Every structure is written in C-alpha cells, then in structure tokens.
Amino acid sequence: MDIDEHDHVIEVTDLRRVYGGGFEAVRGISFHVKHGEVFALLGTNGAGKTSTVELLEGLAAPASGRVRVLGHDPHAEREAVRPRTGVMLQEGGFPSELTVAETARMWAGCVSGARPPRDVLALVGLERRGGVRVKQLSGGERRRLDLALALLGDPEVLFLDEPTTGLDAEGRQDTWELVSALRDAGTTVLLTTHYLEEAEGLADRLAILHEGRIAAAGTPAEVTAAQPSRISFELPAGYFLGDLPPLAALGVCGHETTGRVVRLRTRALQRTATELLLWARHAGVELSGLDARSASLEEAFLGIAREAAAPRDKEHAA
Ligand SMILES: Nc1ncnc2c1ncn2[C@@H]1O[C@H](COP(=O)(O)OP(=O)(O)OP(=O)(O)O)[C@@H](O)[C@H]1O
C-alpha cells in the first residue's frame, strides 16, 4: 500500500523492543510523523532512542506493536521501504583506507538511482575533502560523510541518529540549515539528538523518551508550555522576600533566594509579572535585573526527567 502526502509517513503504535536477556528498552510507545515534518526523539542516555530508530529503519523486528514507514512494515517489507529512506546511524562504519570520494562512489553503487556523489559531498561541505582518506577525517567530518551517504538516494524519509554529535558550532548550524532545506523540499525527517536547542529550533514536533516510555510529546512550544515560567530580580537593600505580597496570591508555585536575588516559578506568567510590578510601583521599589521568561526546552527536559524519576525514587525510599 502506498500513501499520499496527507497520510502519516511514520506510524508507531504501542511499540516494544526487548533485548536478549529480557531487558525491555522500548516499553509501548506510540507516535506519528507527518509528510514533510521534522520530528525529534529526545531523552537521556539509555532512554531508548536508538532502539526505537533501529525498529523504524527495519534493522530489527519489534517484540510487539506496529511500525509503518511509508505505509509498509520496514522489517518485513524491507525492499519496499529501504530504497525510499536514508539512514544515518549513530556510528558509521566506513573502510578507513578509502578516500571520501571512493567511499561515496562505492556507496552510490549500492543505491538505485543515486545522486552524483560529488553533489551530496558538496551539500555537506566535503567537496574539497574528496581525496582524503576516511581515517584522516575529523570526527565531525565523518558525521558529515555519514549524512552525505544518507542523502545519496534522494530519500523521502531520512533517519538521523545524533547527526550533529561531534560537530563544531558552525558545522551544527550548517547541518540544521541543510535539514531545514530538505524539509522545505518535502523530505520527512526523524532525528535523535542530545542538543535541546537543535530540537527547539528544528523540530516541528518532538517526543521525550524516559526509560523506554514517552514522558512528553508535542510541538516544542506545547512541551515547554507545560513547565513553569521563571521570573528573577534583585530586591533593593533593606527589602526581603517577606515584603512581597503572599507568593501564592501572586500565582507563584516555587521560589528560591540567594542573598537579595529572588527566583520565582509560576504557571501564570502574565498574572505574576503584573502583580509583582504593581507591588513594586506601589512600594517605590526598583527590581534590578528583572527577567521574566517561559521555560526553555532544556528546563522542560530537566523538569520532565526529574518528574519521571520521582515516583521511582519514592518507590526506592518506601
Ligand atoms: N544490544 C543490546 N542488548 C541489550 N541491551 C541493549 C542493547 N542495546 C541497547 N541496550 C540497552 O537498551 C537501553 C536503551 O538503549 P538506546 O541505545 O536505545 O538508548 P539511547 O536513548 O539511544 O541512548 P544514548 O543517548 O546513550 O544513545 C539502554 O539501557 C541500553 O543499555
């Protein structure tokens, strides 16, 4: 069965992966990725990202649940799916004695309808490194070569497992621009990353995995909106936290102080900021260094990891 562009390009339903010895690395996750979307899988080390992506790539069969890529089972119907997908594994294994150009040509020989190797090397900024042996490339350059090979077949769906690990800031930026351009051209991209700003800037939607389960999912804005916003400021000399109106009445759900610096957490940023500023005006107080902001994805990620770990800590304490 083929799909049209309105359907989900990737569909994952109640997916489980169990390794030999019985360890359950993926514990019943469900999500979908639409045509032309960039979808990011996030999570701490060992959360199950690579275990999931490998199932989507058809490298292993799930213990249970269902995966569909472009309407097919990527494991059982590998020949229908593989030519239409590009895969960048977490660790590429290239023959180290071949040059960059030889590697790309060799790989192109395995891909039906491959793009000219020179073109994909240019896309990732390796056009001048064609004559260099793979063993002489830096870690970042190898990641770029990995990405170039994934693009050889002009894939409809691209799986990128930590595509920017080891890249410097400029290389990361270049990769983000390339992924955005691919998305704009209609490629569907599923990536894993540890760089939260990468997911925040690049992903249309994301899921945060924790111990094999999805702990949060949605657009970056939806995931961060579920976390408290922050307001920080410094009180003038002679003022203390107790001089503020009752914090609960301001909508504050948590606070810390360091000397005269106050940090408030709130789920009602506008209300708390307004009440605080009204109090400051009334009291004739200047709140120096005043800063009010929604949670970043990084704060949301850390908050979710803490929340997800909390029930387990309680169990251990019991
Ligand atoms: N072949 C394997 N056999 C047994 N356990 C495995 C195997 N591969 C991975 N695991 C375990 O499965 C869990 C999930 O691993 P996975 O590599 O999917 O995590 P990840 O989220 O990709 O982590 P990282 O961010 O470190 O790459 C980990 O506890 C890992 O030790």
The ligand as an SDF file (V2000), in Angstrom:
LIG
                    3D

 31 33  0  0  0  0  0  0  0  0999 V2000
   22.0810   -4.9310   22.0870 N   0  0  0  0  0  0  0  0  0  0  0  0
   21.6410   -4.6300   23.3000 C   0  0  0  0  0  0  0  0  0  0  0  0
   21.4580   -5.5880   24.2350 N   0  0  0  0  0  0  0  0  0  0  0  0
   20.9910   -5.3040   25.4530 C   0  0  0  0  0  0  0  0  0  0  0  0
   20.6570   -4.0600   25.8770 N   0  0  0  0  0  0  0  0  0  0  0  0
   20.8170   -3.0600   24.9840 C   0  0  0  0  0  0  0  0  0  0  0  0
   21.3200   -3.2930   23.6620 C   0  0  0  0  0  0  0  0  0  0  0  0
   21.3500   -2.1110   23.0190 N   0  0  0  0  0  0  0  0  0  0  0  0
   20.9130   -1.1800   23.8980 C   0  0  0  0  0  0  0  0  0  0  0  0
   20.5820   -1.7400   25.0690 N   0  0  0  0  0  0  0  0  0  0  0  0
   20.0340   -1.0810   26.2560 C   0  0  0  0  0  0  0  0  0  0  0  0
   18.7870   -0.5080   25.9170 O   0  0  0  0  0  0  0  0  0  0  0  0
   18.6320    0.7630   26.5610 C   0  0  0  0  0  0  0  0  0  0  0  0
   18.3140    1.8100   25.5280 C   0  0  0  0  0  0  0  0  0  0  0  0
   19.4710    1.9960   24.7280 O   0  0  0  0  0  0  0  0  0  0  0  0
   19.4630    3.0040   23.4840 P   0  0  0  0  0  0  0  0  0  0  0  0
   20.7950    2.8840   22.8140 O   0  0  0  0  0  0  0  0  0  0  0  0
   18.2480    2.7760   22.6810 O   0  0  0  0  0  0  0  0  0  0  0  0
   19.3370    4.3830   24.2430 O   0  0  0  0  0  0  0  0  0  0  0  0
   19.5160    5.8720   23.6730 P   0  0  0  0  0  0  0  0  0  0  0  0
   18.3470    6.6540   24.1620 O   0  0  0  0  0  0  0  0  0  0  0  0
   19.7440    5.8380   22.1990 O   0  0  0  0  0  0  0  0  0  0  0  0
   20.8410    6.3040   24.4450 O   0  0  0  0  0  0  0  0  0  0  0  0
   22.0510    7.2960   24.0210 P   0  0  0  0  0  0  0  0  0  0  0  0
   21.5170    8.6680   24.1730 O   0  0  0  0  0  0  0  0  0  0  0  0
   23.0720    6.9910   25.0480 O   0  0  0  0  0  0  0  0  0  0  0  0
   22.4610    6.9580   22.6220 O   0  0  0  0  0  0  0  0  0  0  0  0
   19.9060    1.0070   27.3480 C   0  0  0  0  0  0  0  0  0  0  0  0
   19.6900    0.6420   28.6830 O   0  0  0  0  0  0  0  0  0  0  0  0
   20.9190    0.0880   26.6770 C   0  0  0  0  0  0  0  0  0  0  0  0
   21.9050   -0.3410   27.6150 O   0  0  0  0  0  0  0  0  0  0  0  0
  1  2  1  0
  2  3  1  0
  2  7  2  0
  3  4  2  0
  4  5  1  0
  5  6  2  0
  6  7  1  0
  6 10  1  0
  7  8  1  0
  8  9  2  0
  9 10  1  0
 10 11  1  0
 11 12  1  0
 11 30  1  0
 12 13  1  0
 13 14  1  0
 13 28  1  0
 14 15  1  0
 15 16  1  0
 16 17  2  0
 16 18  1  0
 16 19  1  0
 19 20  1  0
 20 21  2  0
 20 22  1  0
 20 23  1  0
 23 24  1  0
 24 25  2  0
 24 26  1  0
 24 27  1  0
 28 29  1  0
 28 30  1  0
 30 31  1  0
M  END
$$$$
